[in-house]
Amino acid sequence: MILEKRNTSPQSTQDDWFATMINAIKVDQLTYKTDTMHPEKREMYANFIENNYLEAAKQGRKMTSTVIIPHMLQLYFSTLSDKIKDLKKIAFDMSDTKILVWAEIAQDDEATEDALIMTEAKINGEYSEIGFRLLTTIVEDCDELEIPQNYIIVNTEE
């Protein structure tokens, strides 16, 4: 048996990446011409072809949000995992670039409050430079405030 050593130099990696990208664009060109391309992707290409860069940027931002927001939530829950059980209630509202958190904690539960503040800081430290933010409203159960209607309540007991 002869084992072939694969060339994994940086230049080889770049060449492979560009070859793959060019092939993907050729496939996109074919599916665009035959009207078999996914409508969102077709709209993106149409915006570029028609020099409508503002619409292309808006569409790109939306697509970015569908990737970044779930990553932010995953990091939020993994960072807060030890303290999530201490929350009385937690709810979220989201936009393209922002996650709003409504967290209800027990009266004078400074440890959970600190964990929420530090989690917010960690998320914002990682994502704010690309225009995404997480903002937390912390209330105590004795405040007897209702969660705003536009928020989605998450069950923390599962």
C-alpha positions as CSV (number, residue, x, y, z in Angstrom):
1,M,0.0,0.0,0.0
2,I,1.4,3.4,-1.0
3,L,0.3,6.3,1.2
4,E,0.2,9.6,-0.6
5,K,1.3,12.7,1.4
6,R,-1.2,15.5,0.9
7,N,0.1,19.0,0.4
8,T,-1.4,21.1,3.2
9,S,0.7,24.2,2.9
10,P,-1.0,27.6,3.3
11,Q,-0.8,28.2,-0.5
12,S,-2.4,24.8,-1.1
13,T,-5.2,25.5,1.3
14,Q,-5.8,28.9,-0.4
15,D,-5.8,27.3,-3.8
16,D,-8.3,24.6,-2.6
17,W,-10.6,27.3,-1.1
18,F,-10.6,29.4,-4.2
19,A,-11.2,26.4,-6.5
20,T,-14.2,25.4,-4.3
21,M,-15.5,28.9,-4.3
22,I,-15.3,29.3,-8.1
23,N,-17.1,25.9,-8.5
24,A,-19.8,27.1,-6.1
25,I,-20.2,30.3,-8.1
26,K,-20.5,28.3,-11.4
27,V,-23.2,26.2,-9.8
28,D,-25.0,29.4,-8.7
29,Q,-24.7,30.8,-12.2
30,L,-26.3,27.7,-13.6
31,T,-29.2,27.6,-11.0
32,Y,-29.7,31.4,-11.5
33,K,-30.0,31.0,-15.3
34,T,-32.3,28.0,-15.0
35,D,-34.5,29.7,-12.3
36,T,-33.9,26.8,-9.9
37,M,-32.0,28.8,-7.3
38,H,-33.5,29.4,-3.8
39,P,-35.5,32.6,-3.9
40,E,-33.4,34.4,-1.1
41,K,-30.1,33.5,-2.8
42,R,-31.5,34.6,-6.2
43,E,-32.6,38.0,-4.6
44,M,-29.1,38.4,-3.2
45,Y,-27.5,37.8,-6.7
46,A,-30.1,40.1,-8.4
47,N,-29.2,42.9,-5.9
48,F,-25.5,42.6,-6.8
49,I,-26.2,42.3,-10.6
50,E,-28.4,45.4,-10.4
51,N,-25.8,47.3,-8.3
52,N,-28.4,47.5,-5.5
53,Y,-25.7,47.3,-2.8
54,L,-27.9,48.8,0.0
55,E,-30.5,46.1,-0.4
56,A,-27.7,43.5,-0.6
57,A,-26.2,44.8,2.6
58,K,-29.6,44.7,4.3
59,Q,-30.1,41.1,3.2
60,G,-26.6,40.2,4.3
61,R,-27.3,41.8,7.8
62,K,-30.5,39.7,8.1
63,M,-28.6,36.5,7.2
64,T,-25.8,37.4,9.7
65,S,-28.4,37.8,12.4
66,T,-29.8,34.3,11.8
67,V,-26.3,33.0,12.6
68,I,-25.1,35.4,15.3
69,I,-28.3,35.7,17.5
70,P,-28.4,31.9,18.1
71,H,-24.7,31.9,19.0
72,M,-25.2,34.7,21.5
73,L,-28.1,32.8,23.1
74,Q,-26.0,29.6,23.3
75,L,-23.2,31.4,24.9
76,Y,-25.6,33.2,27.3
77,F,-27.1,29.9,28.5
78,S,-23.8,28.1,28.8
79,T,-22.2,31.0,30.7
80,L,-25.2,31.3,33.0
81,S,-25.8,27.5,33.3
82,D,-25.0,27.3,37.1
83,K,-27.3,30.2,38.0
84,I,-30.2,29.6,35.6
85,K,-32.0,27.5,38.3
86,D,-31.9,30.4,40.7
87,L,-33.9,32.6,38.4
88,K,-37.6,33.0,39.2
89,K,-38.4,34.0,35.6
90,I,-36.5,34.8,32.4
91,A,-37.8,36.1,29.1
92,F,-36.4,37.4,25.9
93,D,-37.2,39.8,23.1
94,M,-35.0,39.9,20.0
95,S,-34.4,42.1,17.0
96,D,-31.9,41.8,14.2
97,T,-29.0,43.1,16.4
98,K,-30.2,43.0,19.9
99,I,-31.3,40.5,22.6
100,L,-33.3,42.0,25.5
101,V,-33.4,39.9,28.6
102,W,-36.0,40.2,31.4
103,A,-34.7,38.3,34.5
104,E,-36.6,38.0,37.7
105,I,-34.6,37.0,40.8
106,A,-35.3,36.5,44.4
107,Q,-35.1,39.6,46.7
108,D,-31.5,40.4,47.6
109,D,-30.0,37.5,45.5
110,E,-26.8,39.3,44.7
111,A,-25.0,36.2,43.5
112,T,-27.5,35.7,40.7
113,E,-27.6,39.4,39.9
114,D,-23.8,39.5,39.6
115,A,-23.9,36.4,37.4
116,L,-26.5,38.1,35.1
117,I,-24.4,41.2,34.9
118,M,-21.2,39.3,34.2
119,T,-22.9,37.2,31.6
120,E,-24.2,40.3,29.8
121,A,-20.6,41.8,29.9
122,K,-19.2,38.6,28.4
123,I,-21.7,38.5,25.6
124,N,-21.3,42.2,24.8
125,G,-17.5,41.9,25.0
126,E,-17.6,39.2,22.3
127,Y,-20.3,40.5,20.0
128,S,-20.6,44.3,20.4
129,E,-17.7,45.0,18.0
130,I,-19.8,43.5,15.2
131,G,-22.8,45.5,16.2
132,F,-24.7,43.0,18.3
133,R,-25.8,43.7,21.9
134,L,-27.5,42.0,24.8
135,L,-29.3,44.2,27.4
136,T,-30.6,42.8,30.7
137,T,-33.4,44.1,32.9
138,I,-33.1,42.6,36.3
139,V,-36.1,42.8,38.7
140,E,-36.6,41.2,42.1
141,D,-39.7,39.1,42.8
142,C,-40.8,41.6,45.5
143,D,-41.1,44.3,42.8
144,E,-44.1,42.3,41.4
145,L,-43.5,43.6,37.9
146,E,-45.1,41.8,34.9
147,I,-42.9,40.6,32.0
148,P,-43.6,42.9,29.0
149,Q,-46.0,41.2,26.5
150,N,-43.5,41.3,23.6
151,Y,-41.1,39.0,25.6
152,I,-41.0,35.2,25.2
153,I,-40.8,33.4,28.6
154,V,-38.3,30.5,28.8
155,N,-38.9,27.7,31.2
156,T,-35.7,27.3,33.3
157,E,-36.8,24.1,35.1
158,E,-36.2,21.8,32.1
